[in-house]
Amino acid sequence: MNYIAERLLVLRKHFNYSQKHVADFLNIDTLTYINYENGNSEADESTLKKLAHLYHLKYDNLISEDDFYLPTIKKHSFLKQLRNSLYRFRYAFLFIFVCAVLLFALSYYYKSLPQRIYNSPSVNIGETFDASQTTVVWLKDGQLQGSGDNSNGQLDISDTDLLKISEGATFTVALHNEGSVSSSGLVKKVAEEISEWEYIISLDAGDGHILALDDQNKLYCAGDNTYGQCSFEDKSNIVKIFALRRGSILVKNDGSLIVAGEFVGSSKIAKLNNVVDIDASDDNTIVLLEDGSVETFSKNKSFTSALAWNDIVQVACGSDFVAGLKKDGTLVIDIDNYVLEEEVSSWSDIIAIAAGEDYLVAYDGEKVYGIGKNAYNQFSEEESVKKTLSRVEEVKVEIVEGNIIVDFSPVIDADSYLISINVGSGMSVKTSETSVTLSSERMMDNQEYTLDITALSDEYGESETNSFNFIYQTPTPSVEPTAEVVESQSPSIVEMPFSLAKLSSMSKKEFEAYFASLEITNISGSVNGTCQKGDKEEMINSVSGVNDYELITLSELKTREIKYTYCEVVVETPTPEVEESQKAEENKDEDKEDSKEEDKEDKEG
């Protein structure tokens, strides 16, 4: 039946079918069908009937040996073509259908999940004002304002939806209303990293690193990690963050702290609790506690008056000062410079403060105030219309019996003179006299010191500072000064020949007796903790209102408000068991004494 094989070949080509198409129609494999066309095998009757149907032939015509005719090819209708196409690509259509069903199911599931909602955080006014060593930034109506150095583009954020800002050494980072973070002046790699942060509620920058916290208490840290400021052993339950120049502090929900990096007092600060604010310079660190008091840590200074501060809401510090913003909008500063101290105390209605190493700035919502070095025009300096005093001249320094005697020519229109010497943490005095005796207790033999003198006046501008260098040499063995008032060359001037540390070492009784001897009655004290176990006297803890080695008139001293704190002696009440034990010991001692007396009488007898 080779003629059937030939007909199958002719018919397939006539209809332009592939061998696979015909095999699929017959539901057999392609090789089997090829054998039908080649005559290698013969199709059975049922297969031939299917083929006759496929080619629109009668079965008899397909298998008859009579003349064979090819059927006319009819064009399929659109529906039939569609049916054939669907049949041909049935598996592809099935796959697409299954994928569509899965995508629909996933989208429905995703919509049914609770969506993460970001609520903009409350804003602490201190987080809208900041300063680096060269630049001051603040927010006004959601926009970045600034002054000082902009050589790195750190003031080039133009958005209008900013909530918080922070200033690094040469860059600015800002938190937006929707929880994203932007920056200007940052290196590209770090800027791209922080731009991917979302749902951020807190943001702070050190010199080269950025800390952030999101609304689910997840901690982020990017940038410089040279000092380990981004290396934390524990990142859980963090509720507050502080980025210092080269360090970081994390506050946990129980009030405890986690510290990283390098800054003054890091090991002691790690033991504190309930920290509200913190600032650090290269040499100093100041910490604000929840009760409005502060703790200070320094390499070479003793900020004694700062320990008596209260009602503080924000802190800042530089290389030689610490400052605090009070609830009433005024500032307090601990610094060895009367002029700067008086200027800062005159500021009012302040809402935020910040500091660089050598300057302090404050903001009242409209104007930025500043003191210190203004090398980059970080704050505006209004030109004074006051006449400037002449410089102090003819300065002479003599060392007499271990004391420093300073003489100089008077300056016309000067009300007083500010004299300072770079001794340890610094020593400064303000006097109206042109001859002053200073204590040399803290000076080292054969050491060079610098003495600065500035003329002051309420009516005229202060004079240029005259600096005088001298070498201290002890003429005779130094004598430990006593807590007596030493009169200088002017009877109206008295010198405190002891440091605040010595005042703090007195008992409360000695302290009050000393000021009573000076007829000073405007002193007040308060309890600050308990005394050490075994102490029987109340001891002074801190003193404010007088300065180290200060030279002042008695009349001025009587106008000062001197405050001190002291420890409270705790008397332990013995329990009945302890009392019985003490009585037993006393009875034993009495028995021993009686026995000794009897032995003595026997010997004499």
C-alpha positions in Angstrom: 0.0 0.0 0.0 2.8 2.4 -0.9 0.4 4.5 -2.9 -1.3 5.5 0.4 2.0 6.6 1.8 2.5 8.8 -1.3 -1.0 10.2 -1.0 -0.4 11.1 2.6 2.7 13.1 1.6 0.9 14.8 -1.3 -2.1 15.7 0.9 0.1 17.1 3.8 2.0 19.3 1.4 -1.2 20.3 -0.4 -2.6 21.6 2.9 0.8 23.0 4.0 0.8 21.1 7.3 3.9 20.0 9.1 4.6 16.4 10.0 4.4 17.4 13.7 1.0 19.1 13.2 -0.5 15.9 11.6 1.1 13.7 14.3 -0.4 15.9 17.0 -3.8 15.7 15.3 -3.5 11.9 15.4 -2.2 12.0 18.9 0.9 10.0 18.0 4.6 10.9 18.0 6.1 12.5 15.0 8.4 9.6 14.1 5.5 7.2 13.9 3.8 9.4 11.4 7.0 9.9 9.4 7.1 6.1 9.0 3.5 6.2 7.5 4.7 8.7 4.9 7.9 6.8 4.1 6.0 3.5 3.8 8.0 1.9 6.5 4.9 1.1 8.4 1.2 1.1 7.6 -1.5 3.1 9.4 -4.5 1.2 10.7 -8.1 1.8 9.6 -9.0 4.2 12.4 -5.9 6.3 11.7 -6.7 6.4 8.0 -10.3 7.6 8.8 -8.9 10.4 10.9 -6.6 11.4 8.1 -9.4 11.4 5.6 -11.4 13.7 8.0 -8.3 16.0 8.3 -8.0 16.3 4.5 -11.8 16.6 3.8 -11.9 13.3 1.9 -14.1 10.2 2.0 -12.3 7.2 3.5 -12.9 5.2 0.3 -11.4 7.8 -1.9 -8.3 7.8 0.3 -7.7 4.1 0.1 -9.0 3.4 -3.4 -6.6 2.4 -6.1 -8.6 4.4 -8.6 -7.7 7.8 -9.8 -7.1 10.1 -6.8 -8.1 13.7 -6.7 -7.0 16.5 -4.4 -9.7 18.2 -2.4 -10.3 21.9 -2.7 -8.8 23.8 0.3 -11.4 25.9 2.0 -10.5 28.9 3.9 -11.2 28.6 7.6 -13.5 31.0 9.3 -12.2 33.5 11.8 -13.6 31.5 14.7 -12.1 28.3 13.3 -8.7 30.0 12.9 -8.9 31.3 16.4 -9.8 27.8 17.7 -6.8 26.3 15.9 -4.6 29.0 17.3 -5.9 28.5 20.8 -5.4 24.8 20.4 -1.9 25.2 19.1 -0.8 27.5 21.9 -3.0 26.0 24.6 -0.1 25.4 27.1 1.2 29.0 26.7 -2.2 30.4 27.3 -2.6 28.1 30.3 0.7 29.3 31.8 -0.3 33.0 31.3 -3.7 32.3 33.0 -2.1 30.7 36.0 0.3 33.6 36.4 -2.5 36.1 36.2 -4.4 34.3 38.9 -1.3 34.2 41.2 -0.6 37.9 40.7 -4.2 38.8 41.5 -4.1 36.6 44.7 -0.8 38.3 45.8 -2.1 41.8 45.2 -5.2 41.0 47.2 -3.1 39.6 50.0 -0.8 42.6 50.0 -3.8 45.0 50.2 -5.2 43.0 53.1 -1.9 43.6 55.2 -1.8 46.6 57.5 0.1 49.4 55.8 3.0 51.2 57.6 1.9 54.7 58.4 4.6 57.4 59.1 3.7 60.1 61.6 6.0 63.1 61.6 7.9 63.3 64.9 7.6 66.1 67.4 10.3 68.7 66.9 12.7 69.8 69.7 13.6 73.4 68.9 17.3 72.5 69.6 17.1 70.2 66.6 16.5 73.2 64.3 19.7 75.1 65.2 23.2 73.8 65.0 26.9 74.8 64.4 30.1 73.3 63.2 33.6 74.9 63.5 32.9 77.2 60.6 29.2 77.2 59.8 25.9 78.0 61.7 22.6 76.6 60.4 18.9 77.0 61.5 15.4 76.4 60.1 12.8 79.1 59.5 9.4 78.1 58.0 10.8 74.7 57.0 13.7 76.2 55.0 17.4 76.0 55.7 19.1 79.3 56.7 22.8 79.7 57.5 25.8 81.8 57.8 29.6 81.2 57.7 31.6 79.0 55.5 29.8 77.5 52.4 32.9 76.5 50.4 31.7 72.8 50.4 28.1 73.7 49.5 26.9 72.9 53.0 24.2 75.6 52.8 22.7 74.5 49.4 19.6 72.6 50.6 16.7 74.5 49.0 13.7 72.3 50.1 10.9 73.9 52.0 9.6 70.9 54.0 12.4 70.4 56.5 11.8 69.3 60.1 15.2 68.9 61.6 18.8 69.7 60.6 22.3 68.9 61.8 25.7 70.3 60.9 28.9 68.2 60.3 32.4 69.5 59.8 31.8 70.4 56.1 28.2 69.2 55.4 24.6 69.6 56.4 21.9 66.8 56.8 18.2 67.5 56.9 15.1 65.5 57.8 12.0 66.0 55.7 8.3 65.9 56.6 7.7 62.5 55.1 10.7 60.9 56.9 13.4 61.0 54.2 16.9 62.5 54.6 18.8 64.8 52.3 22.2 66.4 52.5 24.6 69.0 51.0 28.3 68.9 51.1 28.6 65.2 51.8 30.8 62.8 49.7 28.7 61.1 47.0 28.8 57.6 48.4 27.5 58.6 51.9 25.0 61.0 50.4 23.5 58.2 48.3 23.4 55.9 51.3 21.5 58.2 53.6 19.1 59.2 50.8 17.7 55.7 50.9 16.7 56.0 54.6 13.0 56.1 55.2 10.6 56.7 58.1 13.3 58.6 60.1 12.3 60.4 63.3 15.6 61.5 64.7 18.8 62.7 63.0 22.2 64.0 64.3 25.7 64.5 62.7 29.2 64.5 64.1 32.3 65.8 62.3 32.1 63.0 59.7 29.3 60.6 60.6 25.5 60.7 60.6 23.2 58.9 63.1 19.5 58.3 62.5 16.6 56.5 64.1 13.4 55.4 62.4 9.9 55.1 63.7 10.4 51.4 64.6 13.6 52.2 66.6 15.9 50.9 63.9 19.4 52.6 64.2 21.3 53.8 61.1 24.9 55.1 61.0 26.8 56.2 57.9 30.1 58.0 57.2 33.4 58.1 59.0 34.0 55.3 61.5 37.7 55.9 62.2 37.1 56.2 65.9 34.5 53.5 66.1 31.7 56.0 66.3 29.4 53.7 64.3 30.4 50.5 66.1 27.8 49.4 68.7 27.6 46.1 70.6 23.9 46.7 71.3 21.4 48.5 69.0 18.2 47.3 70.6 15.5 49.5 72.3 17.1 52.8 71.3 14.9 55.9 71.9 17.4 58.8 71.5 20.6 59.5 69.7 23.5 62.0 70.0 26.3 62.4 67.5 29.4 64.1 68.9 32.4 65.3 66.9 34.1 61.8 67.0 31.7 59.8 69.1 28.1 58.6 69.5 25.8 58.1 72.4 22.6 56.0 72.3 19.9 56.3 75.0 17.9 53.1 75.6 14.3 52.9 76.8 15.4 52.3 80.4 17.5 55.5 80.4 20.9 53.7 80.2 23.5 54.8 77.7 25.6 53.1 75.0 28.7 55.0 74.0 31.0 54.6 71.0 34.0 56.6 69.6 36.3 59.0 71.3 35.3 62.0 73.5 36.3 63.3 77.0 34.7 61.5 79.9 33.2 58.6 77.7 33.8 55.9 80.3 32.1 58.0 83.1 29.3 59.1 80.9 28.4 55.5 80.0 27.4 55.1 83.7 24.9 58.0 83.7 21.1 57.7 83.2 18.3 59.8 81.8 20.5 62.1 79.7 18.5 64.9 78.0 21.2 66.7 76.0 25.0 66.5 75.5 27.7 68.4 73.6 31.4 67.8 73.3 34.5 69.7 72.1 38.0 68.4 71.8 38.7 69.1 75.5 35.4 69.2 77.2 32.0 67.4 77.5 28.8 68.7 79.1 25.8 66.5 79.9 22.3 67.7 80.7 20.3 65.5 83.0 16.6 65.1 83.3 16.4 67.2 86.5 17.8 70.3 84.7 21.3 69.9 86.3 24.5 69.4 84.4 27.7 67.2 84.6 31.0 68.4 83.1 34.1 66.4 82.0 37.3 68.2 81.0 40.9 67.4 80.2 42.3 70.4 82.1 39.6 72.7 83.5 37.2 72.7 86.5 33.8 74.1 85.6 32.8 74.6 89.2 30.0 77.2 88.8 28.3 75.0 86.2 27.7 72.3 88.8 25.3 74.7 90.5 23.1 75.4 87.5 19.5 74.4 87.4 16.5 74.6 85.1 18.7 74.0 82.1 17.0 72.8 78.8 20.0 72.7 76.4 23.8 72.7 76.6 26.8 73.6 74.5 30.6 73.7 75.0 33.8 74.8 73.3 37.5 74.5 74.0 37.4 76.7 77.2 33.8 77.1 78.2 30.5 75.4 78.8 27.1 77.0 78.4 23.5 76.3 79.3 20.1 77.6 78.1 17.6 78.1 80.9 13.9 77.7 80.8 13.3 81.4 81.0 15.3 82.0 77.8 18.5 83.3 79.4 22.0 81.9 79.2 24.6 80.9 81.8 28.2 80.3 80.9 31.3 79.1 82.8 34.3 80.8 81.3 37.4 82.6 82.5 36.4 85.9 80.9 34.3 88.5 82.6 33.5 90.5 79.4 32.1 87.5 77.6 30.2 86.3 80.7 28.5 89.6 81.0 27.6 89.8 77.3 26.1 86.3 77.4 24.1 87.1 80.5 22.5 90.0 78.7 20.9 87.9 76.0 17.2 87.1 76.4 14.3 85.2 74.8 16.8 82.6 73.5 15.3 79.4 72.1 18.4 77.4 71.0 22.2 77.5 71.4 25.1 75.8 69.7 28.9 76.1 69.8 32.2 75.6 67.9 35.5 75.1 69.5 36.1 78.9 69.8 32.7 80.5 69.7 29.1 80.3 71.1 25.9 81.2 69.2 22.3 81.6 70.3 19.1 82.0 68.4 15.9 83.9 69.4 13.8 82.9 66.4 14.8 86.0 64.4 18.5 86.8 65.2 21.7 84.9 65.8 23.8 86.2 68.6 27.5 85.2 69.0 30.6 85.6 71.1 34.2 84.4 70.4 36.1 84.1 67.2 34.1 84.9 64.1 36.6 84.0 61.4 34.0 82.8 58.9 31.3 85.4 59.8 29.2 82.7 61.5 27.3 85.4 63.4 26.6 89.1 62.7 28.7 91.7 64.6 27.0 95.0 64.8 29.4 97.9 64.4 29.8 99.8 67.7 29.4 103.5 67.7 31.3 103.6 71.0 34.7 105.1 71.3 37.4 102.5 71.8 39.6 102.7 74.9 43.4 103.0 74.5 45.5 99.9 75.1 46.9 99.4 78.6 50.6 100.4 78.5 53.7 100.3 80.8 52.9 96.8 82.1 55.3 95.6 84.8 55.3 92.2 86.5 57.3 91.6 89.7 57.5 88.4 91.9 57.6 89.4 95.6 57.5 86.7 98.3 56.0 84.2 95.9 53.2 86.6 94.8 52.8 88.3 91.4 52.5 92.1 91.5 51.2 93.7 88.3 51.6 97.4 87.7 50.5 99.4 84.7 49.5 102.9 83.6 45.9 104.0 83.9 43.8 104.3 80.7 41.6 107.4 80.3 37.9 106.7 80.7 38.5 103.1 81.8 36.2 101.9 84.6 38.0 98.7 85.3 40.6 96.3 83.9 40.4 92.6 83.1 43.6 90.7 83.9 44.1 87.0 83.1 47.0 84.6 83.2 47.1 81.2 81.5 47.6 79.2 84.6 46.2 75.6 84.3 42.4 76.1 83.7 43.0 79.9 83.6 42.9 82.7 86.2 41.2 86.1 85.6 40.4 89.1 87.8 38.5 92.3 87.3 39.7 95.3 89.2 39.5 99.1 89.1 43.1 99.5 90.4 46.3 99.8 88.4 48.3 97.7 90.9 47.2 94.2 91.6 48.7 91.4 93.7 47.9 87.9 92.4 48.5 84.5 94.1 51.2 82.3 92.5 50.1 79.1 94.2 49.3 77.3 91.0 52.4 78.5 89.1 55.3 76.3 88.3 58.9 77.4 88.8 60.8 78.4 85.6 57.6 78.2 83.6 56.7 80.9 81.0 53.2 82.5 81.4 51.2 85.0 79.4 49.4 87.9 81.2 46.6 89.7 79.2 45.3 93.1 80.3 42.2 94.8 78.7 40.7 98.1 79.7 36.9 98.1 80.2 34.2 100.7 80.3 30.4 100.8 80.3 30.4 103.9 78.1 33.2 103.1 75.7 34.3 100.0 73.8 37.0 97.8 75.4 40.6 98.3 74.5 42.9 96.1 72.5 44.3 93.4 74.8 48.0 93.9 75.8 49.8 90.6 76.3 52.9 90.4 78.5 55.1 87.2 78.8 57.1 86.5 81.9 58.9 83.6 83.5 57.9 82.7 87.1 60.8 81.9 89.5 60.2 81.1 93.1 62.3 83.6 95.2 61.7 81.7 98.5 60.1 78.4 99.4 56.4 78.7 98.8 54.1 78.9 101.8 50.8 77.2 101.8 48.2 80.0 101.8 45.7 80.1 104.6 42.0 80.9 104.4 42.6 84.5 105.5 41.9 87.6 103.5 45.2 89.1 102.3 45.1 92.8 101.7 46.8 94.0 98.6 48.4 97.4 98.0 44.9 98.9 97.9 43.0 98.4 101.2 39.7 98.2 99.3 40.8 95.2 97.4 40.9 91.7 98.9 42.3 88.6 97.4 40.9 85.1 97.9 44.3 83.2 98.3 42.6 79.8 98.0 41.0 78.0 95.1 37.4 76.9 94.9 38.6 73.4 95.4 39.8 74.5 98.9 36.5 76.1 99.6 34.8 72.9 98.7 37.1 71.0 101.1 35.8 72.9 104.1 33.1 71.7 106.4 29.8 73.6 106.4 30.6 75.0 109.8 34.1 76.3 108.7 32.6 77.7 105.5 29.9 79.7 107.2 32.3 80.9 109.9 34.8 82.1 107.3 32.2 84.3 105.4 30.8 85.5 108.7 34.3 86.8 109.6 34.1 88.9 106.4 30.6 90.1 107.4 29.2 88.4 104.3 25.6 87.4 105.0 24.2 86.8 101.5 25.1 83.1 101.4 22.6 80.2 101.1 23.2 76.4 101.1 21.3 73.3 100.1 21.8 69.6 100.6 23.3 67.6 97.7 23.5 63.9 98.6 24.8 62.2 101.7 28.3 62.3 103.2 30.7 59.4 103.0 30.2 56.7 105.6 32.0 57.6 108.8 31.9 61.4 108.2 30.7 63.3 111.2 30.6 66.8 109.7 28.6 68.2 106.8 31.1 68.9 104.0 30.9 71.5 101.2 30.3 70.0 97.7 30.3 73.0 95.4 30.4 76.8 95.5 29.1 79.4 93.1 29.2 83.2 93.2 33.0 83.5 93.6 35.8 82.6 91.2 39.2 81.0 91.5 41.8 83.4 93.1 39.4 86.3 92.6 40.5 89.9 93.3 37.4 92.0 94.3 36.4 94.7 96.8 34.7 93.8 100.0 31.8 96.0 99.1 31.4 94.0 95.8 31.7 90.7 97.6 28.9 91.7 99.9 26.6 92.2 96.8 27.3 88.8 95.4 24.8 85.9 95.9 27.0 83.1 97.1 25.4 79.6 97.0 26.8 76.3 98.1 25.8 72.7 98.4 26.8 70.3 101.1 26.4 66.6 102.0 24.1 65.4 104.7 25.5 63.3 107.6 23.4 60.2 108.0 23.3 58.8 111.5 22.5 55.1 111.5 20.2 53.9 114.3 21.4 50.6 115.6 19.0 47.7 115.7 18.2 46.0 119.1 20.6 43.1 118.2 23.4 45.6 117.5 22.7 47.4 120.8 22.8 44.2 122.8 26.1 43.3 121.0 27.5 46.8 121.9 26.4 46.4 125.6 28.0 43.0 125.7 31.3 44.5 124.4 31.1 47.3 127.0 30.5 44.8 129.8 33.6 42.8 128.6 35.7 46.0 128.7 34.4 46.8 132.2 35.2 43.3 133.4 38.7 43.6 132.0 39.3 46.9 133.7 38.0 45.5 137.1 40.4 42.5 136.6 43.3 44.8 136.0 42.4 46.9 139.1 42.3 43.7 141.3 45.6 42.5 139.9 47.1 45.9 140.7 45.8 45.8 144.3 47.2 42.2 144.8 50.6 43.3 143.7 50.6 46.3 145.9 49.4 44.1 148.9 
